[in-house]
C-alpha cells in the first residue's frame, strides 16, 4: 500500500474513533445532566427516552444514505446535530426545549454510530473485526468520560462543560470537512435495491446474533448491581462495584480483542467470548462474597465485550458492498434487543435476582450456535 494512502486511511480511522468517542459522550449525557435540570421526576423519565428515540430513528434511516451519498455528509450532519444542542442546552429551562434538544442530539448520535462503524469497516477490509473492537473501545471511553466530567461539580459547572463539549465537537466537524473521504460505493442505486440485499440468510443470522448480544449486555448493565445487592445482602454502594467492574472490563476487553484479532479468527474470538460469559455467570451464581461476585462480573464483561464489534466485522466481510445499509439494519435490530434484554431480566428477576443470569447464559449459548451456523453457511456458499 503506498505510504500516502496508508497515512490517509489512518487519519480517517482516527477521526472515526474520535467521532465514536463523541457518541459515547452523548449516549450517557442525559443521565448525567438530569440531577442539575429543574424538571419533575415524570419529565426526567421522559427526557431520558428522547435521545434513545433519536438514536433508533437515525439508525434506521442512515444506512442507505451512507451507501448512496457517502460517510462524509452523514458524519458532518451528525456532528452538527450534536454540537448545536450541546451549545444551547445551558440556555434552555423548559421541558419542551430540553426534549427537542435531547431528540436532536440523539438523532446525531444514531447517525454517528452507524456511519463510524461503516466507515471503519470499509477502511480496514483486511482487519475489520480488530478495527471495530478498537472503535468500540473509543465508545467506552466516551461513555465513561461523561459522568466523570459532570461530577467535577463546582470546579466545572455543567453549563461550561456542555459548551466545552460543543466546541470539541465543532473542531471534529472541521476535521471531517477538511479530510477527503472515499466516495459512496452505491451512488445512484435505488434504495429499494439496497434493501433487497438484506433479504439473505446470513444477514438474518447476524441480526439474531446481535439481538441476543445487545439484549444480554444491556440486561447485565441494568441488573449487575441489583443481583449482587440482593444475593449478598450488601449495601447499594458496595453492590455498585459490580457495575463498575463490568463496565471497565467491557471497555478493556474490546482493547484486548483489537490486539488478539490480528492473529485469530473472528469466529474463534466469539466462541471464546461466549465461553467466558457463561463461566463468569457461573462464578457470580455461586458467589457468597463480594470479591468473587465482582470477579465474576469482570469475566462476564470481558466475555461479551468483543462479540458485538467482531460480529459486525464478520458481517462486513460477508457483504462489503452495502456496508451502510447492512450495518444500519443490524444495529437497529441490536437496539431492539437492547430494549428487550432488561425487560426480560425484570420478568426473570421476579422470582429471584439470580435468575437474571440465565439471560447471559442463554444468549451466549445461542450466539455460539449462530456462529457455527454462519460458518456452515459460509462454507456452503464458498463450495
Number of C-alpha atoms within 10 A of each C-alpha: 6 6 8 9 10 11 12 15 18 15 15 21 21 14 19 25 23 19 28 28 24 27 29 24 23 24 21 18 22 21 15 17 18 17 10 11 16 12 16 11 10 8 14 19 13 13 23 19 15 22 28 21 17 20 25 22 17 23 28 20 16 24 31 26 21 30 26 21 16 22 26 22 16 20 27 20 16 26 27 18 21 27 24 18 24 26 19 16 19 16 11 14 12 11 17 12 15 22 20 16 24 27 25 24 29 29 26 29 32 28 33 30 28 31 32 26 28 29 23 26 28 23 19 17 14 12 20 29 32 28 29 30 30 25 28 29 28 23 24 22 19 22 23 17 18 23 17 11 17 19 15 12 11 8 7 13 14 20 18 12 19 23 19 14 21 21 16 13 21 18 14 20 21 12 15 21 14 10 13 13 17 14 14 17 18 19 13 10 12 11 15 9 10 20 15 9 14 17 10 9 11 19 20 15 18 22 24 19 26 28 26 26 28 26 25 29 25 20 25 27 17 16 22 27 23 23 24 30 20 15 19 15 13 15 12 13 10 12 23 18 19 28 22 17 20 26 22 17 21 25 24 20 24 31 22 17 27 25 14 14 21 15 10 12 13 25 19 14 20 23 20 16 26 29 19 22 28 24 17 25 24 17 19 27 20 12 18 14 13 20 13 15 27 26 18 27 30 26 27 31 29 28 28 27 31 33 29 25 26 27 26 26 29 20 24 23 18 14 16 17 16 24 27 32 26 27 30 28 24 26 25 25 23 23 21 16 24 21 16 18 26 23 15 15 24 17 13 17 19 11 10 13 20 22 16 28 24 18 24 26 22 14 24 27 18 17 26 20 14 17 21 15 14 20 14 12 14 13 10 9 8 7 5
